[in-house]
Each structure stands twice: as structure tokens, then as C-alpha cells.
Amino acid sequence: MDWALELQGSEVQFTEVLGEHLCLRFSAALVRQGSNALHAEVGHVKGVELRLMQAMWVGELALCTGALSDSLVIVDGVVRRELPVGWSAHGDIQAELNFRSGTTLTVSAQAVHCEAPADPHFQTSYAC
């Protein structure tokens, strides 16, 4: 699976706390399929999860649903606006997740995982 989750435009279904971990599940993760940016197919996958391990956050989790706008994850000082699906990193993790509703979720964590659902289904986007 050669997918990259694009944070901007992805839709968060819910945000939940699992012990010391924060999990965002996407109802429509905007993904780019393929490593060649010019010929990559763009679509959506339901059920992709972004897990932030040993996390501390600022923001009202109940309001952290819907479409993301200008969002990013910073790993040891490197800014990422898209994350490979099936990828993880450890270190100084910072995330700023901005929702189109106006809600902002700011997270500090020690690790981040971007996971595909057990049975992923890529739905091609026919947007113009």
C-alpha cells in the first residue's frame, strides 16, 4: 500500500482518548495513491487512524470532528502536511489540527502512528 494521508481536506469522524493516547479516526481520509506526485490518484479511505502516543493536548475533543484545514504534524522539527499510511515516528511530536468549524486541537506526543483500517477500500475522488 503506497498511500499518503493528506491532512487538509480529510474528515475526522471522532477523536477519542485511549489511556495516554489520542486517536483521530477519519470517516474520509484524503489519500494520494502512488509515489509519483504528477500521476498519483487521489481519493478517500474510511477508517484511517492517526494515533498520538503519550499525548497531552489543548482543545475540546467533543468538537474535534469534521473537515481539517491548514493542519500539520511536526516530527523532531520537520513539518509534515501529509503522512504515509502505515508510518510511525518517535521523538518530539507536535500536531496542530485545525478544523473548518474553527476548532483547533494542539497536541504534544512522544510518538505518532498513521494506520490503515483492517480492510481498506480506496474510493477514487471525481471532484473537479
C-alpha positions in Angstrom: 0.0 0.0 0.0 1.6 3.2 -1.2 -0.8 5.9 0.3 -0.1 9.3 1.8 -2.7 10.8 4.1 -3.2 14.5 3.2 -4.4 16.2 6.4 -6.0 19.2 4.7 -9.4 18.1 3.4 -9.6 14.9 5.4 -12.7 14.4 7.5 -12.4 13.3 11.2 -15.2 11.0 12.3 -14.3 11.2 16.0 -11.5 11.9 18.4 -11.0 9.7 21.5 -8.7 9.1 24.4 -7.3 5.6 24.8 -5.3 5.7 28.1 -2.4 8.1 27.4 -3.0 8.0 23.7 -5.2 10.3 21.5 -6.8 8.7 18.4 -8.4 10.5 15.5 -10.4 8.3 13.2 -11.1 9.5 9.7 -14.5 9.0 8.1 -12.9 10.2 4.8 -9.2 10.3 4.8 -8.0 12.2 1.7 -5.2 10.0 0.4 -2.8 10.1 -2.6 -2.1 6.7 -4.0 1.3 6.2 -5.6 4.7 7.9 -5.1 4.7 9.9 -8.3 3.0 13.2 -7.4 2.2 14.0 -11.0 0.4 10.8 -11.7 -0.9 10.0 -8.2 -4.5 9.1 -7.9 -6.4 11.0 -5.2 -9.4 9.5 -3.3 -10.7 8.7 0.1 -10.3 5.8 2.6 -12.7 5.3 5.5 -11.2 4.3 8.9 -7.6 5.5 8.7 -6.4 6.4 12.2 -3.9 8.9 13.5 -2.7 7.9 16.9 -0.6 10.2 19.1 1.1 8.2 21.9 1.7 9.6 25.4 -0.1 12.7 24.3 -1.1 16.0 26.0 -3.4 18.3 24.2 -5.3 21.6 24.3 -8.7 21.7 22.7 -12.3 20.5 23.2 -12.2 16.9 21.9 -16.0 16.7 21.5 -15.7 19.5 18.9 -12.9 17.9 17.0 -14.8 16.4 14.2 -15.3 17.3 10.5 -13.0 18.5 7.8 -9.5 19.6 8.5 -8.0 22.7 7.1 -4.4 24.0 7.4 -3.1 21.2 9.7 0.4 19.8 10.3 2.4 17.3 12.3 6.0 18.2 13.3 8.4 15.4 14.0 11.7 16.4 15.6 11.4 19.9 13.9 10.4 18.5 10.4 7.0 19.8 9.3 4.7 17.3 7.6 1.3 18.1 6.0 0.9 14.6 4.7 1.8 11.3 6.4 2.4 7.9 4.8 -0.3 5.4 5.7 1.3 2.6 7.7 4.0 5.0 9.0 5.1 5.8 12.6 7.7 8.0 14.2 9.1 8.5 17.7 10.6 11.7 19.2 9.3 15.2 19.8 5.9 15.2 18.1 3.8 18.3 17.8 0.5 18.5 15.9 -1.8 21.4 15.1 -5.1 20.2 13.7 -7.4 23.0 12.5 -11.0 22.1 11.7 -13.0 24.1 9.2 -15.5 24.6 12.0 -13.0 26.9 13.7 -11.9 24.4 16.4 -8.2 23.8 16.9 -6.5 20.8 18.6 -2.9 21.2 19.6 -1.1 18.1 20.6 2.3 17.2 22.1 3.3 13.5 22.0 6.2 11.1 22.1 5.2 9.0 19.1 2.7 9.1 16.1 1.2 6.3 14.1 -0.8 6.6 10.9 -2.7 3.3 10.4 -4.9 1.9 7.7 -8.1 0.1 8.6 -8.1 -3.7 8.6 -9.9 -3.9 5.3 -9.1 -0.6 3.5 -11.1 0.5 0.5 -9.8 3.3 -1.8 -12.6 5.3 -3.3 -11.5 7.5 -6.2 -12.5 11.1 -6.0 -14.2 12.5 -9.0 -14.0 16.1 -7.7 -13.3 18.8 -10.3 
